[in-house]
Amino acid sequence: MSLHTSAPPAAVPAAAPAAVMQILFSVAFVHLLNDCVQAVLPSVYPLLKHEFALSFTQIGLITLTFQCTASLLQPWIGLYTDRKPIPFLLPAGMCVTMAGVALLAWAASFPMLLLAAGLIGVGSSTFHPEASRVARLASGGRFGFAQSLFQVGGNLGSAFGPLLAAAIIVGHGQGQIAWLMLIVLLAVTVLVGVSRWYAGHLRNAPRKAAVHPGPALSRGRVMWALTVLALLVFSKYIYMASLSSYYTFYLIEKFQVSVDTAQLYLFLFLAAVAAGTFAGGPIGDRIGRKRVIWFSILGAAPFTLALPYADLFWTAVLSVVIGLVMSSAFSAIVVFAQELVPGKPGMIAGLFFGLMFGISGIGAAAMGAFADSSGIEQVYRLASYLPLLGILAVLLPPAASMRR
């Protein structure tokens, strides 16, 4: 790889040798640990709702606090480290997450819960853009595969989070959340090794940076394409927030299942999300990212429209199909955007991870308020129309125009 510390680290990905699989698996593994911890937060909402007598609006505010702190810093961290890489920012950010977990375990008031969620969000905002850059550096030019492998680690973590919460926290008390600090400590340890590789890579890189010609598109068309991608992220993650934050409440209210049973159904959905994410990147490498984006979002619409009217069995089936289909888009969206703006992988990854978190947080807060006023079932009826925005994918530039 031909890189320099004063230039964007992903200078010549196509010239890279074989993918550094140990590093790819390391960042994917830490993404699993990081998102597993994050997924415990919504998984313990029923416990926190009971212990602190929270409304759905307050639960939405906890999600909003986490998602906004996790989103607002990411593009700026990515932009800064595109210019001046900071390898050991990865374990440092994870230490902030550990502080948030500790506070969540011993919080005694609603404001303390908000602060804990904010600290976990800050840790996330430092991890995602830098870890995504490392995955791209180690990709060997297989950008879709590397992004999907990195992303599927996070999705697997999100899937295991509810199971972990059900096993060690739900029914055992808020203090059990402290056990998650051991998971964060393992993540810090692995990231120290990743950061050493990253620092050594920067030291050994040639001094002259490569030139990034960019796509054969005008600046206006690039900005338009990025706007379309942002709108697609909006439709995808507003809907996904309805499932990740309120699915357990929906199942409990509509079908009178237990909390533990609802967590298992949530796990099925999140496991399907992980499987779909892993498929999306490599398929995009082969058939084109625009096709994957088009199918992933618009293709989920028939299933989301049917979900509010299904019985418990078909609700589970439909949620799995929705998870498989909708999750395949994100890796393709990130790599598509990085190809639109070459040379700034950290900024673009931070921007779209930030959009994902920010939109999810705003959506969760709005849906919490709507659930308080109209009922949780109405949330799913309203959100079911969002995937129809996938029709906007037709406005993305064709693959031929992405190359000079």
Summary of the structure (lengths in Angstrom):
residues: 404
radius of gyration: 20.3
end to end distance: 21.3
largest distance: 63.5
contacts: 1612
relative contact order: 0.17
helix: 81%
strand: 0%
